[in-house]
Amino acid sequence: MPHAAVHAHAPAAPLSALASGPLSGRVRPPGDKSVSHRALIFGLLAIGETKIEGLLEGEDVLRTAQACRQLGARIVRHADGSWSVWGAGLGSLLQPTETLDFGNAGTGSRLMMGVVAGHPIVARFDGDASLRKRPMKRILDPLALQGAQVLEQAEGGRLPLVLLGSSEPLPVEYKTPVASAQIKSAVLLCGLNSPGQTTVIEAEASRDHTEKMLAHFGARVESEAYGPHGRKITLEGRPELIARDVRVPADPSSAAFPLVAALIVEGSDIVIDGVMTNPLRSGLLTTLQEMGAEIALENRRVEGGEEVADVRARFSHLAGVDVPAARAPSMIDEYPVLAVAASFAKGETRMRGLSELRVKESDRLEAVAAGLKANGVDCEIVGDDLIVRGGRVAGGGMVETHLDHRIAMSFLVMGLAAEKKVTVDDETMIATSFPAFRGLMERLGARFS
């Protein structure tokens, strides 16, 4: 089959959201994407059966599952929706015979580069047109220090690329150039098979799902404060990773869409079950509460090493705030939907330090601003800051999604409270992270056409 055919994009399917009555009910969004990718990868590296409940069955995660199979895992989906992974074990991965095709999965591809880099195998990585544009050099640079070699790559260190891993990854101490859980995780995953200690130093702490799951599977990993906002993570190489059960909490990035919808649609009162409240992922909750959102965390508990709670959200009169750049790593995926909330808030909201949004599935910063303007919202980009002056939202615009699922869902949320309907040019890619988005929102009372 010619390679291009693999990524033939389905015809665009525009979708409109219309002003809705009050939203109400209880829903559980899909499992967290970050934890889902990692649960599969740790299942591959552990000995025995890892049972996973609540796995996000979006396209991105299914690509990671397929790559794990190609590297030697046996993976079964059970009738009740749970999954089992029987691992090949650390140091025992198979040489894949075919390309590891990650579709649109940035997290899956980058974490798996770390896994491959720590094993004496050669793997070819590829993805769809969007993933082929995304930067991989920031992952490949530290992996080269650990002993991996890039045999082939597209211009600028992009996909498709061929990676040769090392049988003896070198113990390194690596300072990440930006706060990125993906860089940190790739270095740690490679370091798992190193005969010594691997240390990652971050000036700004990023998501810590990898460290939590390393500990959950029996690795010796220590995380300590470093400077005012940073972390220093030290991993002992060659642990015996033992299969463990994982219950994946609901994804806070997916929960963000019904959450913001309830805050902006008059009269709404909803509960979102089992949402991860990891402090390194809850920047959006913090910001919305500063804006005056009525949000309550109920039934707090720990599942699979992660803090979770049921989140109750009610219609609120929001006010603009200044969102510090230091908060960006804890809510990097939620800025598009925060910009929608800011459109309905009284006054000015300034979101600072969003350079990282320029290298997501699309240039998310430009795409968000264009979508806001198309619907009559006063906004501007100043350097890497997005400024939104909120109030009433006229709507009536067509939003270019640039094949970006979060842009699509954010502007559909806007349409539920705008004066005129809001249309996105394509809804098909929403399936990469939230296949049940439309059904879940309609159960709460949202209207789409």
NUTI-219324 format. One record per residue (C-alpha): residue in one letter; residue number from 1; x, y, z. Coordinates in pm, whole numbers, plus 50000, padded with zeros to 5 digits. Example, Ala and Ser with C-alpha at 12.3 -4.5 7.8 and 13.67 -1.06 7.14 Angstrom:
<atoms>
{type:a seq:1 u:51230 v:49550 w:50780}
{type:s seq:2 u:51367 v:49894 w:50714}
</atoms>
This chain:
<atoms>
{type:m seq:1 u:50000 v:50000 w:50000}
{type:p seq:2 u:50160 v:50333 w:49904}
{type:h seq:3 u:50255 v:50526 w:50215}
{type:a seq:4 u:50048 v:50833 w:50133}
{type:a seq:5 u:49731 v:50626 w:50126}
{type:v seq:6 u:49772 v:50544 w:50494}
{type:h seq:7 u:49714 v:50909 w:50581}
{type:a seq:8 u:49445 v:50997 w:50328}
{type:h seq:9 u:49229 v:51240 w:50526}
{type:a seq:10 u:48855 v:51178 w:50547}
{type:p seq:11 u:48645 v:51445 w:50374}
{type:a seq:12 u:48592 v:51749 w:50598}
{type:a seq:13 u:48273 v:51741 w:50805}
{type:p seq:14 u:48168 v:52088 w:50924}
{type:l seq:15 u:47965 v:52105 w:51247}
{type:s seq:16 u:47777 v:52394 w:51410}
{type:a seq:17 u:47695 v:52451 w:51777}
{type:l seq:18 u:47382 v:52648 w:51865}
{type:a seq:19 u:47274 v:52842 w:52174}
{type:s seq:20 u:47155 v:52580 w:52424}
{type:g seq:21 u:46929 v:52574 w:52729}
{type:p seq:22 u:47085 v:52503 w:53070}
{type:l seq:23 u:47322 v:52204 w:53073}
{type:s seq:24 u:47262 v:51945 w:53344}
{type:g seq:25 u:47356 v:51588 w:53438}
{type:r seq:26 u:47659 v:51375 w:53529}
{type:v seq:27 u:47916 v:51261 w:53275}
{type:r seq:28 u:48255 v:51094 w:53274}
{type:p seq:29 u:48492 v:51213 w:53000}
{type:p seq:30 u:48732 v:50966 w:52837}
{type:g seq:31 u:49043 v:50845 w:53018}
{type:d seq:32 u:49344 v:51075 w:53040}
{type:k seq:33 u:49549 v:51062 w:52721}
{type:s seq:34 u:49888 v:51110 w:52892}
{type:v seq:35 u:49824 v:50828 w:53141}
{type:s seq:36 u:49676 v:50602 w:52869}
{type:h seq:37 u:49989 v:50624 w:52651}
{type:r seq:38 u:50212 v:50556 w:52951}
{type:a seq:39 u:50004 v:50265 w:53083}
{type:l seq:40 u:50050 v:50083 w:52752}
{type:i seq:41 u:50423 v:50164 w:52732}
{type:f seq:42 u:50490 v:50050 w:53091}
{type:g seq:43 u:50285 v:49737 w:53019}
{type:l seq:44 u:50525 v:49668 w:52730}
{type:l seq:45 u:50833 v:49714 w:52953}
{type:a seq:46 u:50704 v:49519 w:53256}
{type:i seq:47 u:50701 v:49144 w:53315}
{type:g seq:48 u:50355 v:48988 w:53357}
{type:e seq:49 u:50002 v:49112 w:53286}
{type:t seq:50 u:49917 v:49481 w:53322}
{type:k seq:51 u:49540 v:49533 w:53336}
{type:i seq:52 u:49418 v:49880 w:53234}
{type:e seq:53 u:49072 v:50020 w:53311}
{type:g seq:54 u:48941 v:50342 w:53156}
{type:l seq:55 u:49195 v:50353 w:52870}
{type:l seq:56 u:49122 v:50637 w:52626}
{type:e seq:57 u:49027 v:50458 w:52305}
{type:g seq:58 u:49107 v:50751 w:52078}
{type:e seq:59 u:49309 v:50716 w:51761}
{type:d seq:60 u:49632 v:50848 w:51920}
{type:v seq:61 u:49634 v:50592 w:52201}
{type:l seq:62 u:49541 v:50305 w:51968}
{type:r seq:63 u:49849 v:50394 w:51760}
{type:t seq:64 u:50066 v:50359 w:52072}
{type:a seq:65 u:49901 v:50021 w:52145}
{type:q seq:66 u:49986 v:49906 w:51792}
{type:a seq:67 u:50350 v:50020 w:51831}
{type:c seq:68 u:50373 v:49826 w:52160}
{type:r seq:69 u:50251 v:49513 w:51977}
{type:q seq:70 u:50515 v:49567 w:51707}
{type:l seq:71 u:50783 v:49580 w:51981}
{type:g seq:72 u:50672 v:49250 w:52135}
{type:a seq:73 u:50376 v:49308 w:52370}
{type:r seq:74 u:50062 v:49096 w:52357}
{type:i seq:75 u:49761 v:49324 w:52397}
{type:v seq:76 u:49395 v:49224 w:52433}
{type:r seq:77 u:49084 v:49439 w:52471}
{type:h seq:78 u:48822 v:49264 w:52686}
{type:a seq:79 u:48445 v:49280 w:52635}
{type:d seq:80 u:48403 v:49503 w:52945}
{type:g seq:81 u:48628 v:49771 w:52791}
{type:s seq:82 u:48933 v:49689 w:53003}
{type:w seq:83 u:49266 v:49605 w:52839}
{type:s seq:84 u:49545 v:49358 w:52922}
{type:v seq:85 u:49909 v:49399 w:52822}
{type:w seq:86 u:50159 v:49116 w:52857}
{type:g seq:87 u:50499 v:49282 w:52835}
{type:a seq:88 u:50815 v:49183 w:52653}
{type:g seq:89 u:51014 v:49312 w:52953}
{type:l seq:90 u:51281 v:49579 w:52983}
{type:g seq:91 u:51579 v:49497 w:52760}
{type:s seq:92 u:51386 v:49236 w:52558}
{type:l seq:93 u:51201 v:49435 w:52293}
{type:l seq:94 u:51163 v:49292 w:51944}
{type:q seq:95 u:51302 v:49457 w:51632}
{type:p seq:96 u:50987 v:49594 w:51455}
{type:t seq:97 u:50950 v:49467 w:51099}
{type:e seq:98 u:50725 v:49756 w:50986}
{type:t seq:99 u:50720 v:50135 w:51037}
{type:l seq:100 u:50588 v:50253 w:51375}
{type:d seq:101 u:50310 v:50478 w:51242}
{type:f seq:102 u:50183 v:50716 w:51510}
{type:g seq:103 u:49921 v:50901 w:51305}
{type:n seq:104 u:49869 v:51230 w:51492}
{type:a seq:105 u:50011 v:51111 w:51828}
{type:g seq:106 u:50287 v:51350 w:51937}
{type:t seq:107 u:50307 v:51203 w:52288}
{type:g seq:108 u:50309 v:50840 w:52173}
{type:s seq:109 u:50579 v:50896 w:51913}
{type:r seq:110 u:50812 v:51095 w:52139}
{type:l seq:111 u:50782 v:50862 w:52440}
{type:m seq:112 u:50840 v:50560 w:52217}
{type:m seq:113 u:51157 v:50721 w:52078}
{type:g seq:114 u:51287 v:50711 w:52437}
{type:v seq:115 u:51193 v:50343 w:52469}
{type:v seq:116 u:51357 v:50247 w:52138}
{type:a seq:117 u:51668 v:50458 w:52217}
{type:g seq:118 u:51733 v:50238 w:52522}
{type:h seq:119 u:51725 v:49908 w:52330}
{type:p seq:120 u:51959 v:49765 w:52062}
{type:i seq:121 u:51696 v:49781 w:51786}
{type:v seq:122 u:51628 v:49992 w:51477}
{type:a seq:123 u:51283 v:50145 w:51429}
{type:r seq:124 u:51134 v:50372 w:51165}
{type:f seq:125 u:50893 v:50637 w:51302}
{type:d seq:126 u:50631 v:50812 w:51093}
{type:g seq:127 u:50297 v:50989 w:51130}
{type:d seq:128 u:50035 v:51191 w:50947}
{type:a seq:129 u:50092 v:51524 w:50769}
{type:s seq:130 u:50042 v:51718 w:51094}
{type:l seq:131 u:50284 v:51503 w:51299}
{type:r seq:132 u:50544 v:51522 w:51020}
{type:k seq:133 u:50556 v:51899 w:51075}
{type:r seq:134 u:50618 v:51880 w:51451}
{type:p seq:135 u:50969 v:51923 w:51596}
{type:m seq:136 u:51148 v:51607 w:51712}
{type:k seq:137 u:51501 v:51743 w:51745}
{type:r seq:138 u:51444 v:51847 w:52110}
{type:i seq:139 u:51377 v:51476 w:52185}
{type:l seq:140 u:51654 v:51337 w:51965}
{type:d seq:141 u:51930 v:51563 w:52108}
{type:p seq:142 u:51928 v:51416 w:52462}
{type:l seq:143 u:51873 v:51063 w:52328}
{type:a seq:144 u:52192 v:51106 w:52121}
{type:l seq:145 u:52379 v:51194 w:52443}
{type:q seq:146 u:52248 v:50865 w:52585}
{type:g seq:147 u:52389 v:50668 w:52291}
{type:a seq:148 u:52108 v:50650 w:52035}
{type:q seq:149 u:52175 v:50734 w:51669}
{type:v seq:150 u:51945 v:50889 w:51412}
{type:l seq:151 u:52015 v:50702 w:51087}
{type:e seq:152 u:51767 v:50893 w:50869}
{type:q seq:153 u:51542 v:51193 w:50925}
{type:a seq:154 u:51338 v:51445 w:50732}
{type:e seq:155 u:51459 v:51805 w:50722}
{type:g seq:156 u:51494 v:51973 w:51062}
{type:g seq:157 u:51487 v:51648 w:51262}
{type:r seq:158 u:51130 v:51570 w:51162}
{type:l seq:159 u:50942 v:51250 w:51075}
{type:p seq:160 u:50984 v:51015 w:50902}
{type:l seq:161 u:51301 v:50915 w:51088}
{type:v seq:162 u:51496 v:50599 w:51164}
{type:l seq:163 u:51637 v:50553 w:51515}
{type:l seq:164 u:51905 v:50304 w:51625}
{type:g seq:165 u:51892 v:50241 w:51998}
{type:s seq:166 u:52179 v:50150 w:52231}
{type:s seq:167 u:52233 v:49822 w:52418}
{type:e seq:168 u:52404 v:50020 w:52698}
{type:p seq:169 u:52243 v:50365 w:52723}
{type:l seq:170 u:52481 v:50606 w:52894}
{type:p seq:171 u:52387 v:50748 w:53235}
{type:v seq:172 u:52336 v:51122 w:53182}
{type:e seq:173 u:52237 v:51435 w:53369}
{type:y seq:174 u:52022 v:51641 w:53133}
{type:k seq:175 u:51880 v:51989 w:53177}
{type:t seq:176 u:51569 v:52031 w:52963}
{type:p seq:177 u:51574 v:52349 w:52748}
{type:v seq:178 u:51196 v:52396 w:52792}
{type:a seq:179 u:50939 v:52259 w:53039}
{type:s seq:180 u:50831 v:51948 w:52850}
{type:a seq:181 u:50701 v:51624 w:52996}
{type:q seq:182 u:50773 v:51460 w:52662}
{type:i seq:183 u:51146 v:51543 w:52665}
{type:k seq:184 u:51178 v:51441 w:53031}
{type:s seq:185 u:50987 v:51117 w:52973}
{type:a seq:186 u:51189 v:51018 w:52666}
{type:v seq:187 u:51516 v:51064 w:52859}
{type:l seq:188 u:51384 v:50863 w:53158}
{type:l seq:189 u:51241 v:50585 w:52940}
{type:c seq:190 u:51576 v:50550 w:52763}
{type:g seq:191 u:51755 v:50564 w:53101}
{type:l seq:192 u:51548 v:50270 w:53232}
{type:n seq:193 u:51783 v:50034 w:53047}
{type:s seq:194 u:52100 v:50222 w:53147}
{type:p seq:195 u:52344 v:50055 w:53391}
{type:g seq:196 u:52362 v:50375 w:53602}
{type:q seq:197 u:52161 v:50675 w:53717}
{type:t seq:198 u:51975 v:50902 w:53478}
{type:t seq:199 u:51897 v:51254 w:53603}
{type:v seq:200 u:51669 v:51512 w:53443}
{type:i seq:201 u:51668 v:51870 w:53569}
{type:e seq:202 u:51380 v:52105 w:53483}
{type:a seq:203 u:51389 v:52476 w:53563}
{type:e seq:204 u:51007 v:52471 w:53538}
{type:a seq:205 u:50826 v:52154 w:53655}
{type:s seq:206 u:50631 v:51974 w:53382}
{type:r seq:207 u:50365 v:51701 w:53416}
{type:d seq:208 u:50489 v:51417 w:53636}
{type:h seq:209 u:50283 v:51121 w:53508}
{type:t seq:210 u:50596 v:50933 w:53399}
{type:e seq:211 u:50758 v:50958 w:53743}
{type:k seq:212 u:50436 v:50848 w:53913}
{type:m seq:213 u:50399 v:50550 w:53683}
{type:l seq:214 u:50768 v:50455 w:53713}
{type:a seq:215 u:50715 v:50429 w:54089}
{type:h seq:216 u:50382 v:50245 w:54041}
{type:f seq:217 u:50563 v:49977 w:53834}
{type:g seq:218 u:50845 v:49938 w:54086}
{type:a seq:219 u:51126 v:50159 w:53954}
{type:r seq:220 u:51342 v:50356 w:54197}
{type:v seq:221 u:51282 v:50719 w:54109}
{type:e seq:222 u:51330 v:51031 w:54321}
{type:s seq:223 u:51192 v:51377 w:54252}
{type:e seq:224 u:51309 v:51679 w:54450}
{type:a seq:225 u:51263 v:52055 w:54426}
{type:y seq:226 u:51517 v:52240 w:54210}
{type:g seq:227 u:51521 v:52619 w:54226}
{type:p seq:228 u:51198 v:52815 w:54273}
{type:h seq:229 u:50979 v:52623 w:54023}
{type:g seq:230 u:51186 v:52328 w:53906}
{type:r seq:231 u:51235 v:51957 w:53972}
{type:k seq:232 u:51533 v:51725 w:53972}
{type:i seq:233 u:51438 v:51366 w:53889}
{type:t seq:234 u:51681 v:51077 w:53943}
{type:l seq:235 u:51614 v:50726 w:53811}
{type:e seq:236 u:51811 v:50409 w:53900}
{type:g seq:237 u:51866 v:50213 w:53579}
{type:r seq:238 u:51767 v:49851 w:53511}
{type:p seq:239 u:51491 v:49807 w:53770}
{type:e seq:240 u:51273 v:49497 w:53764}
{type:l seq:241 u:50949 v:49644 w:53632}
{type:i seq:242 u:50655 v:49438 w:53761}
{type:a seq:243 u:50315 v:49450 w:53589}
{type:r seq:244 u:50060 v:49653 w:53786}
{type:d seq:245 u:49693 v:49734 w:53732}
{type:v seq:246 u:49619 v:50089 w:53616}
{type:r seq:247 u:49286 v:50272 w:53644}
{type:v seq:248 u:49309 v:50569 w:53411}
{type:p seq:249 u:49148 v:50886 w:53554}
{type:a seq:250 u:48925 v:51105 w:53335}
{type:d seq:251 u:49131 v:51344 w:53124}
{type:p seq:252 u:49132 v:51700 w:53265}
{type:s seq:253 u:49195 v:51834 w:52912}
{type:s seq:254 u:48877 v:51662 w:52788}
{type:a seq:255 u:48682 v:51755 w:53103}
{type:a seq:256 u:48768 v:52118 w:53022}
{type:f seq:257 u:48507 v:52129 w:52743}
{type:p seq:258 u:48191 v:52037 w:52941}
{type:l seq:259 u:48336 v:52235 w:53235}
{type:v seq:260 u:48368 v:52563 w:53044}
{type:a seq:261 u:48035 v:52498 w:52867}
{type:a seq:262 u:47859 v:52478 w:53207}
{type:l seq:263 u:48023 v:52803 w:53322}
{type:i seq:264 u:47908 v:53004 w:53017}
{type:v seq:265 u:47561 v:52856 w:52942}
{type:e seq:266 u:47309 v:53028 w:53170}
{type:g seq:267 u:47142 v:52810 w:53433}
{type:s seq:268 u:47380 v:52513 w:53392}
{type:d seq:269 u:47476 v:52279 w:53678}
{type:i seq:270 u:47675 v:51962 w:53594}
{type:v seq:271 u:47904 v:51703 w:53757}
{type:i seq:272 u:48206 v:51556 w:53579}
{type:d seq:273 u:48311 v:51226 w:53739}
{type:g seq:274 u:48659 v:51098 w:53822}
{type:v seq:275 u:48866 v:51388 w:53683}
{type:m seq:276 u:49241 v:51387 w:53745}
{type:t seq:277 u:49334 v:51676 w:53977}
{type:n seq:278 u:49713 v:51633 w:53965}
{type:p seq:279 u:49842 v:51983 w:54061}
{type:l seq:280 u:50070 v:51983 w:53754}
{type:r seq:281 u:49758 v:51947 w:53535}
{type:s seq:282 u:49507 v:52168 w:53712}
{type:g seq:283 u:49612 v:52514 w:53593}
{type:l seq:284 u:49279 v:52558 w:53416}
{type:l seq:285 u:49079 v:52492 w:53736}
{type:t seq:286 u:49295 v:52743 w:53924}
{type:t seq:287 u:49253 v:53006 w:53651}
{type:l seq:288 u:48875 v:52962 w:53617}
{type:q seq:289 u:48835 v:52988 w:53996}
{type:e seq:290 u:49034 v:53315 w:53989}
{type:m seq:291 u:48787 v:53434 w:53721}
{type:g seq:292 u:48500 v:53368 w:53963}
{type:a seq:293 u:48389 v:53025 w:53840}
{type:e seq:294 u:48166 v:52822 w:54072}
{type:i seq:295 u:48361 v:52495 w:54073}
{type:a seq:296 u:48363 v:52241 w:54358}
{type:l seq:297 u:48583 v:51931 w:54388}
{type:e seq:298 u:48388 v:51648 w:54553}
{type:n seq:299 u:48478 v:51291 w:54659}
{type:r seq:300 u:48857 v:51338 w:54630}
{type:r seq:301 u:49052 v:51010 w:54603}
{type:v seq:302 u:49364 v:50845 w:54455}
{type:e seq:303 u:49344 v:50607 w:54157}
{type:g seq:304 u:49647 v:50451 w:53982}
{type:g seq:305 u:49883 v:50685 w:54166}
{type:e seq:306 u:49692 v:50996 w:54053}
{type:e seq:307 u:49467 v:51230 w:54254}
{type:v seq:308 u:49110 v:51244 w:54122}
{type:a seq:309 u:48780 v:51413 w:54217}
{type:d seq:310 u:48427 v:51468 w:54087}
{type:v seq:311 u:48405 v:51824 w:53956}
{type:r seq:312 u:48080 v:52019 w:53994}
{type:a seq:313 u:48045 v:52329 w:53775}
{type:r seq:314 u:47764 v:52586 w:53761}
{type:f seq:315 u:47694 v:52886 w:53539}
{type:s seq:316 u:47911 v:53174 w:53662}
{type:h seq:317 u:47964 v:53544 w:53592}
{type:l seq:318 u:48333 v:53538 w:53496}
{type:a seq:319 u:48578 v:53828 w:53512}
{type:g seq:320 u:48904 v:53872 w:53320}
{type:v seq:321 u:49236 v:53785 w:53487}
{type:d seq:322 u:49610 v:53789 w:53418}
{type:v seq:323 u:49734 v:53430 w:53368}
{type:p seq:324 u:50107 v:53404 w:53455}
{type:a seq:325 u:50349 v:53237 w:53213}
{type:a seq:326 u:50464 v:53005 w:53494}
{type:r seq:327 u:50122 v:52835 w:53481}
{type:a seq:328 u:50153 v:52741 w:53111}
{type:p seq:329 u:50304 v:52392 w:53161}
{type:s seq:330 u:50011 v:52288 w:53384}
{type:m seq:331 u:49746 v:52387 w:53129}
{type:i seq:332 u:49917 v:52403 w:52790}
{type:d seq:333 u:49636 v:52209 w:52615}
{type:e seq:334 u:49356 v:52409 w:52781}
{type:y seq:335 u:49439 v:52757 w:52646}
{type:p seq:336 u:49200 v:52734 w:52346}
{type:v seq:337 u:48902 v:52660 w:52571}
{type:l seq:338 u:49023 v:52913 w:52831}
{type:a seq:339 u:49023 v:53174 w:52551}
{type:v seq:340 u:48658 v:53083 w:52489}
{type:a seq:341 u:48577 v:53128 w:52860}
{type:a seq:342 u:48763 v:53463 w:52851}
{type:s seq:343 u:48543 v:53573 w:52558}
{type:f seq:344 u:48240 v:53560 w:52789}
{type:a seq:345 u:48422 v:53713 w:53090}
{type:k seq:346 u:48385 v:54078 w:53181}
{type:g seq:347 u:48703 v:54274 w:53110}
{type:e seq:348 u:49044 v:54173 w:52982}
{type:t seq:349 u:49218 v:53835 w:53018}
{type:r seq:350 u:49588 v:53820 w:52937}
{type:m seq:351 u:49742 v:53475 w:52888}
{type:r seq:352 u:50119 v:53510 w:52907}
{type:g seq:353 u:50408 v:53309 w:52763}
{type:l seq:354 u:50234 v:53088 w:52505}
{type:s seq:355 u:50528 v:53020 w:52271}
{type:e seq:356 u:50476 v:52644 w:52321}
{type:l seq:357 u:50134 v:52675 w:52154}
{type:r seq:358 u:50304 v:52756 w:51826}
{type:v seq:359 u:50438 v:52399 w:51793}
{type:k seq:360 u:50122 v:52200 w:51873}
{type:e seq:361 u:49900 v:52022 w:51616}
{type:s seq:362 u:49870 v:52364 w:51451}
{type:d seq:363 u:50003 v:52709 w:51542}
{type:r seq:364 u:49737 v:52707 w:51814}
{type:l seq:365 u:49802 v:53066 w:51916}
{type:e seq:366 u:49724 v:53206 w:51569}
{type:a seq:367 u:49438 v:52959 w:51519}
{type:v seq:368 u:49269 v:53059 w:51847}
{type:a seq:369 u:49301 v:53432 w:51772}
{type:a seq:370 u:49162 v:53384 w:51421}
{type:g seq:371 u:48866 v:53184 w:51556}
{type:l seq:372 u:48789 v:53446 w:51821}
{type:k seq:373 u:48799 v:53730 w:51564}
{type:a seq:374 u:48576 v:53533 w:51325}
{type:n seq:375 u:48312 v:53532 w:51600}
{type:g seq:376 u:48334 v:53899 w:51691}
{type:v seq:377 u:48563 v:53872 w:51994}
{type:d seq:378 u:48814 v:54154 w:52049}
{type:c seq:379 u:49158 v:53995 w:52092}
{type:e seq:380 u:49523 v:54040 w:51995}
{type:i seq:381 u:49855 v:53858 w:52014}
{type:v seq:382 u:50138 v:54063 w:52169}
{type:g seq:383 u:50467 v:53871 w:52153}
{type:d seq:384 u:50376 v:53533 w:52303}
{type:d seq:385 u:50077 v:53668 w:52498}
{type:l seq:386 u:49712 v:53634 w:52398}
{type:i seq:387 u:49487 v:53917 w:52515}
{type:v seq:388 u:49108 v:53865 w:52507}
{type:r seq:389 u:48860 v:54142 w:52585}
{type:g seq:390 u:48540 v:53963 w:52677}
{type:g seq:391 u:48172 v:54035 w:52718}
{type:r seq:392 u:47897 v:53928 w:52482}
{type:v seq:393 u:47996 v:53695 w:52196}
{type:a seq:394 u:47823 v:53756 w:51864}
{type:g seq:395 u:47919 v:53423 w:51706}
{type:g seq:396 u:47813 v:53353 w:51348}
{type:g seq:397 u:48165 v:53272 w:51232}
{type:m seq:398 u:48330 v:52978 w:51056}
{type:v seq:399 u:48642 v:52859 w:51241}
{type:e seq:400 u:48937 v:52702 w:51060}
{type:t seq:401 u:49048 v:52411 w:51277}
{type:h seq:402 u:49373 v:52328 w:51090}
{type:l seq:403 u:49301 v:51959 w:51175}
{type:d seq:404 u:49340 v:52046 w:51545}
{type:h seq:405 u:49094 v:51861 w:51773}
{type:r seq:406 u:49120 v:52111 w:52061}
{type:i seq:407 u:49045 v:52410 w:51835}
{type:a seq:408 u:48738 v:52225 w:51703}
{type:m seq:409 u:48597 v:52137 w:52047}
{type:s seq:410 u:48674 v:52478 w:52201}
{type:f seq:411 u:48480 v:52671 w:51938}
{type:l seq:412 u:48188 v:52427 w:51948}
{type:v seq:413 u:48169 v:52509 w:52322}
{type:m seq:414 u:48161 v:52880 w:52230}
{type:g seq:415 u:47861 v:52823 w:52003}
{type:l seq:416 u:47653 v:52688 w:52294}
{type:a seq:417 u:47645 v:53036 w:52453}
{type:a seq:418 u:47707 v:53274 w:52159}
{type:e seq:419 u:47426 v:53486 w:52008}
{type:k seq:420 u:47454 v:53314 w:51668}
{type:k seq:421 u:47572 v:52962 w:51589}
{type:v seq:422 u:47946 v:52890 w:51564}
{type:t seq:423 u:48066 v:52651 w:51293}
{type:v seq:424 u:48396 v:52461 w:51273}
{type:d seq:425 u:48521 v:52357 w:50929}
{type:d seq:426 u:48583 v:51993 w:51029}
{type:e seq:427 u:48489 v:51775 w:51325}
{type:t seq:428 u:48648 v:51447 w:51207}
{type:m seq:429 u:48977 v:51486 w:51398}
{type:i seq:430 u:48797 v:51522 w:51733}
{type:a seq:431 u:48812 v:51140 w:51739}
{type:t seq:432 u:49189 v:51152 w:51805}
{type:s seq:433 u:49131 v:51250 w:52168}
{type:f seq:434 u:48756 v:51252 w:52247}
{type:p seq:435 u:48556 v:51021 w:52018}
{type:a seq:436 u:48239 v:51057 w:52230}
{type:f seq:437 u:48254 v:51440 w:52254}
{type:r seq:438 u:47932 v:51516 w:52067}
{type:g seq:439 u:47727 v:51242 w:52236}
{type:l seq:440 u:47850 v:51337 w:52584}
{type:m seq:441 u:47774 v:51707 w:52529}
{type:e seq:442 u:47428 v:51629 w:52385}
{type:r seq:443 u:47346 v:51419 w:52694}
{type:l seq:444 u:47404 v:51736 w:52900}
{type:g seq:445 u:47171 v:51933 w:52669}
{type:a seq:446 u:47407 v:52083 w:52408}
{type:r seq:447 u:47269 v:52145 w:52057}
{type:f seq:448 u:47465 v:52077 w:51737}
{type:s seq:449 u:47370 v:52067 w:51370}
</atoms>
